[in-house]
Amino acid sequence: MSTEAPIPTREEALGSAARLLRTAETETDRGLMERYTDLAGTWLALASLLMDGADI
């Protein structure tokens, strides 16, 4: 049994980034808002890699 998580599609990565950015917009705690934004940036970087066809 494999313990590896499946690699998300580009669309899933973009959806995750968008969801995190929407959450960050409504957050009043500045530290948490920055964390959501950072996580969204990570998802956007992954989406970029997937768009370029890079092997992960």
mmCIF file as gemmi writes it, N, C-alpha and C atoms, coordinates in Angstrom:
data_model
loop_
_atom_site.group_PDB
_atom_site.id
_atom_site.type_symbol
_atom_site.label_atom_id
_atom_site.label_alt_id
_atom_site.label_comp_id
_atom_site.label_asym_id
_atom_site.label_entity_id
_atom_site.label_seq_id
_atom_site.pdbx_PDB_ins_code
_atom_site.Cartn_x
_atom_site.Cartn_y
_atom_site.Cartn_z
_atom_site.occupancy
_atom_site.B_iso_or_equiv
_atom_site.pdbx_formal_charge
_atom_site.auth_seq_id
_atom_site.auth_asym_id
_atom_site.pdbx_PDB_model_num
ATOM 1 N N . MET Axp A 1 ? 0.84 -1.19 0 1 0 ? 1 A 1
ATOM 2 C CA . MET Axp A 1 ? 0 0 0 1 0 ? 1 A 1
ATOM 3 C C . MET Axp A 1 ? 0.879 1.246 0 1 0 ? 1 A 1
ATOM 4 N N . SER Axp A 2 ? 0.638 2.135 -0.93 1 0 ? 2 A 1
ATOM 5 C CA . SER Axp A 2 ? 1.431 3.351 -1.054 1 0 ? 2 A 1
ATOM 6 C C . SER Axp A 2 ? 0.973 4.392 -0.036 1 0 ? 2 A 1
ATOM 7 N N . THR Axp A 3 ? 1.938 5.067 0.582 1 0 ? 3 A 1
ATOM 8 C CA . THR Axp A 3 ? 1.614 6.12 1.545 1 0 ? 3 A 1
ATOM 9 C C . THR Axp A 3 ? 1.773 7.507 0.931 1 0 ? 3 A 1
ATOM 10 N N . GLU Axp A 4 ? 2.136 7.55 -0.354 1 0 ? 4 A 1
ATOM 11 C CA . GLU Axp A 4 ? 2.309 8.831 -1.016 1 0 ? 4 A 1
ATOM 12 C C . GLU Axp A 4 ? 0.966 9.426 -1.423 1 0 ? 4 A 1
ATOM 13 N N . ALA Axp A 5 ? 0.847 10.735 -1.209 1 0 ? 5 A 1
ATOM 14 C CA . ALA Axp A 5 ? -0.366 11.43 -1.636 1 0 ? 5 A 1
ATOM 15 C C . ALA Axp A 5 ? -0.295 11.655 -3.145 1 0 ? 5 A 1
ATOM 16 N N . PRO Axp A 6 ? -1.429 11.606 -3.824 1 0 ? 6 A 1
ATOM 17 C CA . PRO Axp A 6 ? -1.407 11.852 -5.271 1 0 ? 6 A 1
ATOM 18 C C . PRO Axp A 6 ? -1.035 13.304 -5.564 1 0 ? 6 A 1
ATOM 19 N N . ILE Axp A 7 ? -0.377 13.521 -6.68 1 0 ? 7 A 1
ATOM 20 C CA . ILE Axp A 7 ? -0.024 14.876 -7.096 1 0 ? 7 A 1
ATOM 21 C C . ILE Axp A 7 ? -1.289 15.553 -7.614 1 0 ? 7 A 1
ATOM 22 N N . PRO Axp A 8 ? -1.592 16.744 -7.104 1 0 ? 8 A 1
ATOM 23 C CA . PRO Axp A 8 ? -2.806 17.419 -7.574 1 0 ? 8 A 1
ATOM 24 C C . PRO Axp A 8 ? -2.65 17.899 -9.008 1 0 ? 8 A 1
ATOM 25 N N . THR Axp A 9 ? -3.761 18.132 -9.659 1 0 ? 9 A 1
ATOM 26 C CA . THR Axp A 9 ? -3.737 18.709 -10.997 1 0 ? 9 A 1
ATOM 27 C C . THR Axp A 9 ? -3.483 20.212 -10.873 1 0 ? 9 A 1
ATOM 28 N N . ARG Axp A 10 ? -3.178 20.832 -12.006 1 0 ? 10 A 1
ATOM 29 C CA . ARG Axp A 10 ? -2.967 22.287 -12.018 1 0 ? 10 A 1
ATOM 30 C C . ARG Axp A 10 ? -4.228 23.004 -11.536 1 0 ? 10 A 1
ATOM 31 N N . GLU Axp A 11 ? -5.381 22.53 -11.973 1 0 ? 11 A 1
ATOM 32 C CA . GLU Axp A 11 ? -6.645 23.166 -11.59 1 0 ? 11 A 1
ATOM 33 C C . GLU Axp A 11 ? -6.9 23.036 -10.088 1 0 ? 11 A 1
ATOM 34 N N . GLU Axp A 12 ? -6.567 21.888 -9.518 1 0 ? 12 A 1
ATOM 35 C CA . GLU Axp A 12 ? -6.731 21.697 -8.071 1 0 ? 12 A 1
ATOM 36 C C . GLU Axp A 12 ? -5.8 22.623 -7.296 1 0 ? 12 A 1
ATOM 37 N N . ALA Axp A 13 ? -4.569 22.775 -7.78 1 0 ? 13 A 1
ATOM 38 C CA . ALA Axp A 13 ? -3.613 23.664 -7.118 1 0 ? 13 A 1
ATOM 39 C C . ALA Axp A 13 ? -4.1 25.113 -7.173 1 0 ? 13 A 1
ATOM 40 N N . LEU Axp A 14 ? -4.597 25.532 -8.341 1 0 ? 14 A 1
ATOM 41 C CA . LEU Axp A 14 ? -5.127 26.894 -8.463 1 0 ? 14 A 1
ATOM 42 C C . LEU Axp A 14 ? -6.355 27.095 -7.587 1 0 ? 14 A 1
ATOM 43 N N . GLY Axp A 15 ? -7.2 26.072 -7.498 1 0 ? 15 A 1
ATOM 44 C CA . GLY Axp A 15 ? -8.378 26.16 -6.631 1 0 ? 15 A 1
ATOM 45 C C . GLY Axp A 15 ? -8.003 26.294 -5.172 1 0 ? 15 A 1
ATOM 46 N N . SER Axp A 16 ? -6.999 25.57 -4.753 1 0 ? 16 A 1
ATOM 47 C CA . SER Axp A 16 ? -6.537 25.664 -3.367 1 0 ? 16 A 1
ATOM 48 C C . SER Axp A 16 ? -5.977 27.054 -3.083 1 0 ? 16 A 1
ATOM 49 N N . ALA Axp A 17 ? -5.2 27.591 -4.023 1 0 ? 17 A 1
ATOM 50 C CA . ALA Axp A 17 ? -4.646 28.937 -3.848 1 0 ? 17 A 1
ATOM 51 C C . ALA Axp A 17 ? -5.768 29.972 -3.75 1 0 ? 17 A 1
ATOM 52 N N . ALA Axp A 18 ? -6.749 29.868 -4.622 1 0 ? 18 A 1
ATOM 53 C CA . ALA Axp A 18 ? -7.864 30.822 -4.601 1 0 ? 18 A 1
ATOM 54 C C . ALA Axp A 18 ? -8.637 30.74 -3.297 1 0 ? 18 A 1
ATOM 55 N N . ARG Axp A 19 ? -8.876 29.527 -2.83 1 0 ? 19 A 1
ATOM 56 C CA . ARG Axp A 19 ? -9.603 29.34 -1.568 1 0 ? 19 A 1
ATOM 57 C C . ARG Axp A 19 ? -8.834 29.97 -0.402 1 0 ? 19 A 1
ATOM 58 N N . LEU Axp A 20 ? -7.522 29.767 -0.364 1 0 ? 20 A 1
ATOM 59 C CA . LEU Axp A 20 ? -6.708 30.34 0.705 1 0 ? 20 A 1
ATOM 60 C C . LEU Axp A 20 ? -6.685 31.864 0.64 1 0 ? 20 A 1
ATOM 61 N N . LEU Axp A 21 ? -6.624 32.42 -0.561 1 0 ? 21 A 1
ATOM 62 C CA . LEU Axp A 21 ? -6.621 33.876 -0.689 1 0 ? 21 A 1
ATOM 63 C C . LEU Axp A 21 ? -7.965 34.484 -0.279 1 0 ? 21 A 1
ATOM 64 N N . ARG Axp A 22 ? -9.067 33.803 -0.605 1 0 ? 22 A 1
ATOM 65 C CA . ARG Axp A 22 ? -10.383 34.286 -0.147 1 0 ? 22 A 1
ATOM 66 C C . ARG Axp A 22 ? -10.463 34.254 1.372 1 0 ? 22 A 1
ATOM 67 N N . THR Axp A 23 ? -9.934 33.206 1.966 1 0 ? 23 A 1
ATOM 68 C CA . THR Axp A 23 ? -9.927 33.096 3.424 1 0 ? 23 A 1
ATOM 69 C C . THR Axp A 23 ? -9.065 34.196 4.039 1 0 ? 23 A 1
ATOM 70 N N . ALA Axp A 24 ? -7.914 34.465 3.423 1 0 ? 24 A 1
ATOM 71 C CA . ALA Axp A 24 ? -7.018 35.508 3.933 1 0 ? 24 A 1
ATOM 72 C C . ALA Axp A 24 ? -7.69 36.877 3.909 1 0 ? 24 A 1
ATOM 73 N N . GLU Axp A 25 ? -8.509 37.134 2.891 1 0 ? 25 A 1
ATOM 74 C CA . GLU Axp A 25 ? -9.188 38.431 2.779 1 0 ? 25 A 1
ATOM 75 C C . GLU Axp A 25 ? -10.146 38.691 3.931 1 0 ? 25 A 1
ATOM 76 N N . THR Axp A 26 ? -10.7 37.631 4.509 1 0 ? 26 A 1
ATOM 77 C CA . THR Axp A 26 ? -11.683 37.816 5.583 1 0 ? 26 A 1
ATOM 78 C C . THR Axp A 26 ? -11.065 37.682 6.969 1 0 ? 26 A 1
ATOM 79 N N . GLU Axp A 27 ? -9.778 37.361 7.023 1 0 ? 27 A 1
ATOM 80 C CA . GLU Axp A 27 ? -9.107 37.133 8.309 1 0 ? 27 A 1
ATOM 81 C C . GLU Axp A 27 ? -8.722 38.461 8.955 1 0 ? 27 A 1
ATOM 82 N N . THR Axp A 28 ? -8.987 38.584 10.244 1 0 ? 28 A 1
ATOM 83 C CA . THR Axp A 28 ? -8.625 39.808 10.969 1 0 ? 28 A 1
ATOM 84 C C . THR Axp A 28 ? -7.29 39.675 11.695 1 0 ? 28 A 1
ATOM 85 N N . ASP Axp A 29 ? -6.837 38.465 11.926 1 0 ? 29 A 1
ATOM 86 C CA . ASP Axp A 29 ? -5.538 38.228 12.567 1 0 ? 29 A 1
ATOM 87 C C . ASP Axp A 29 ? -4.458 38.35 11.491 1 0 ? 29 A 1
ATOM 88 N N . ARG Axp A 30 ? -3.616 39.364 11.616 1 0 ? 30 A 1
ATOM 89 C CA . ARG Axp A 30 ? -2.611 39.646 10.575 1 0 ? 30 A 1
ATOM 90 C C . ARG Axp A 30 ? -1.65 38.468 10.366 1 0 ? 30 A 1
ATOM 91 N N . GLY Axp A 31 ? -1.216 37.837 11.43 1 0 ? 31 A 1
ATOM 92 C CA . GLY Axp A 31 ? -0.301 36.705 11.307 1 0 ? 31 A 1
ATOM 93 C C . GLY Axp A 31 ? -0.923 35.55 10.549 1 0 ? 31 A 1
ATOM 94 N N . LEU Axp A 32 ? -2.172 35.255 10.865 1 0 ? 32 A 1
ATOM 95 C CA . LEU Axp A 32 ? -2.875 34.175 10.177 1 0 ? 32 A 1
ATOM 96 C C . LEU Axp A 32 ? -3.136 34.539 8.71 1 0 ? 32 A 1
ATOM 97 N N . MET Axp A 33 ? -3.463 35.802 8.471 1 0 ? 33 A 1
ATOM 98 C CA . MET Axp A 33 ? -3.676 36.263 7.105 1 0 ? 33 A 1
ATOM 99 C C . MET Axp A 33 ? -2.397 36.078 6.281 1 0 ? 33 A 1
ATOM 100 N N . GLU Axp A 34 ? -1.259 36.418 6.842 1 0 ? 34 A 1
ATOM 101 C CA . GLU Axp A 34 ? 0.01 36.247 6.143 1 0 ? 34 A 1
ATOM 102 C C . GLU Axp A 34 ? 0.314 34.773 5.895 1 0 ? 34 A 1
ATOM 103 N N . ARG Axp A 35 ? -0.041 33.927 6.844 1 0 ? 35 A 1
ATOM 104 C CA . ARG Axp A 35 ? 0.193 32.489 6.68 1 0 ? 35 A 1
ATOM 105 C C . ARG Axp A 35 ? -0.657 31.94 5.533 1 0 ? 35 A 1
ATOM 106 N N . TYR Axp A 36 ? -1.927 32.338 5.486 1 0 ? 36 A 1
ATOM 107 C CA . TYR Axp A 36 ? -2.793 31.917 4.377 1 0 ? 36 A 1
ATOM 108 C C . TYR Axp A 36 ? -2.219 32.385 3.035 1 0 ? 36 A 1
ATOM 109 N N . THR Axp A 37 ? -1.742 33.616 2.996 1 0 ? 37 A 1
ATOM 110 C CA . THR Axp A 37 ? -1.169 34.169 1.768 1 0 ? 37 A 1
ATOM 111 C C . THR Axp A 37 ? 0.083 33.4 1.357 1 0 ? 37 A 1
ATOM 112 N N . ASP Axp A 38 ? 0.928 33.071 2.326 1 0 ? 38 A 1
ATOM 113 C CA . ASP Axp A 38 ? 2.13 32.28 2.03 1 0 ? 38 A 1
ATOM 114 C C . ASP Axp A 38 ? 1.776 30.901 1.484 1 0 ? 38 A 1
ATOM 115 N N . LEU Axp A 39 ? 0.788 30.265 2.103 1 0 ? 39 A 1
ATOM 116 C CA . LEU Axp A 39 ? 0.359 28.95 1.624 1 0 ? 39 A 1
ATOM 117 C C . LEU Axp A 39 ? -0.214 29.038 0.21 1 0 ? 39 A 1
ATOM 118 N N . ALA Axp A 40 ? -0.954 30.1 -0.066 1 0 ? 40 A 1
ATOM 119 C CA . ALA Axp A 40 ? -1.492 30.293 -1.41 1 0 ? 40 A 1
ATOM 120 C C . ALA Axp A 40 ? -0.355 30.437 -2.414 1 0 ? 40 A 1
ATOM 121 N N . GLY Axp A 41 ? 0.694 31.145 -2.031 1 0 ? 41 A 1
ATOM 122 C CA . GLY Axp A 41 ? 1.856 31.293 -2.903 1 0 ? 41 A 1
ATOM 123 C C . GLY Axp A 41 ? 2.513 29.96 -3.223 1 0 ? 41 A 1
ATOM 124 N N . THR Axp A 42 ? 2.534 29.074 -2.241 1 0 ? 42 A 1
ATOM 125 C CA . THR Axp A 42 ? 3.085 27.741 -2.457 1 0 ? 42 A 1
ATOM 126 C C . THR Axp A 42 ? 2.249 26.971 -3.465 1 0 ? 42 A 1
ATOM 127 N N . TRP Axp A 43 ? 0.921 27.054 -3.343 1 0 ? 43 A 1
ATOM 128 C CA . TRP Axp A 43 ? 0.034 26.382 -4.298 1 0 ? 43 A 1
ATOM 129 C C . TRP Axp A 43 ? 0.191 26.969 -5.694 1 0 ? 43 A 1
ATOM 130 N N . LEU Axp A 44 ? 0.372 28.293 -5.789 1 0 ? 44 A 1
ATOM 131 C CA . LEU Axp A 44 ? 0.575 28.918 -7.094 1 0 ? 44 A 1
ATOM 132 C C . LEU Axp A 44 ? 1.89 28.468 -7.73 1 0 ? 44 A 1
ATOM 133 N N . ALA Axp A 45 ? 2.923 28.311 -6.908 1 0 ? 45 A 1
ATOM 134 C CA . ALA Axp A 45 ? 4.203 27.816 -7.426 1 0 ? 45 A 1
ATOM 135 C C . ALA Axp A 45 ? 4.051 26.394 -7.947 1 0 ? 45 A 1
ATOM 136 N N . LEU Axp A 46 ? 3.305 25.571 -7.224 1 0 ? 46 A 1
ATOM 137 C CA . LEU Axp A 46 ? 3.064 24.204 -7.679 1 0 ? 46 A 1
ATOM 138 C C . LEU Axp A 46 ? 2.283 24.213 -8.987 1 0 ? 46 A 1
ATOM 139 N N . ALA Axp A 47 ? 1.276 25.067 -9.081 1 0 ? 47 A 1
ATOM 140 C CA . ALA Axp A 47 ? 0.486 25.161 -10.314 1 0 ? 47 A 1
ATOM 141 C C . ALA Axp A 47 ? 1.378 25.567 -11.483 1 0 ? 47 A 1
ATOM 142 N N . SER Axp A 48 ? 2.31 26.455 -11.226 1 0 ? 48 A 1
ATOM 143 C CA . SER Axp A 48 ? 3.237 26.891 -12.268 1 0 ? 48 A 1
ATOM 144 C C . SER Axp A 48 ? 4.108 25.722 -12.736 1 0 ? 48 A 1
ATOM 145 N N . LEU Axp A 49 ? 4.591 24.942 -11.803 1 0 ? 49 A 1
ATOM 146 C CA . LEU Axp A 49 ? 5.388 23.761 -12.174 1 0 ? 49 A 1
ATOM 147 C C . LEU Axp A 49 ? 4.577 22.779 -12.987 1 0 ? 49 A 1
ATOM 148 N N . LEU Axp A 50 ? 3.34 22.584 -12.587 1 0 ? 50 A 1
ATOM 149 C CA . LEU Axp A 50 ? 2.474 21.651 -13.309 1 0 ? 50 A 1
ATOM 150 C C . LEU Axp A 50 ? 2.158 22.178 -14.699 1 0 ? 50 A 1
ATOM 151 N N . MET Axp A 51 ? 2.022 23.48 -14.842 1 0 ? 51 A 1
ATOM 152 C CA . MET Axp A 51 ? 1.733 24.084 -16.136 1 0 ? 51 A 1
ATOM 153 C C . MET Axp A 51 ? 2.939 23.922 -17.065 1 0 ? 51 A 1
ATOM 154 N N . ASP Axp A 52 ? 4.134 24.033 -16.503 1 0 ? 52 A 1
ATOM 155 C CA . ASP Axp A 52 ? 5.349 23.917 -17.302 1 0 ? 52 A 1
ATOM 156 C C . ASP Axp A 52 ? 5.64 22.471 -17.672 1 0 ? 52 A 1
ATOM 157 N N . GLY Axp A 53 ? 4.885 21.536 -17.079 1 0 ? 53 A 1
ATOM 158 C CA . GLY Axp A 53 ? 5.093 20.119 -17.37 1 0 ? 53 A 1
ATOM 159 C C . GLY Axp A 53 ? 6.301 19.549 -16.665 1 0 ? 53 A 1
ATOM 160 N N . ALA Axp A 54 ? 6.759 20.222 -15.622 1 0 ? 54 A 1
ATOM 161 C CA . ALA Axp A 54 ? 7.923 19.741 -14.88 1 0 ? 54 A 1
ATOM 162 C C . ALA Axp A 54 ? 7.566 18.478 -14.113 1 0 ? 54 A 1
ATOM 163 N N . ASP Axp A 55 ? 8.521 17.624 -13.981 1 0 ? 55 A 1
ATOM 164 C CA . ASP Axp A 55 ? 8.342 16.4 -13.194 1 0 ? 55 A 1
ATOM 165 C C . ASP Axp A 55 ? 8.559 16.71 -11.727 1 0 ? 55 A 1
ATOM 166 N N . ILE Axp A 56 ? 7.613 16.334 -10.901 1 0 ? 56 A 1
ATOM 167 C CA . ILE Axp A 56 ? 7.731 16.595 -9.462 1 0 ? 56 A 1
ATOM 168 C C . ILE Axp A 56 ? 8.18 15.338 -8.784 1 0 ? 56 A 1
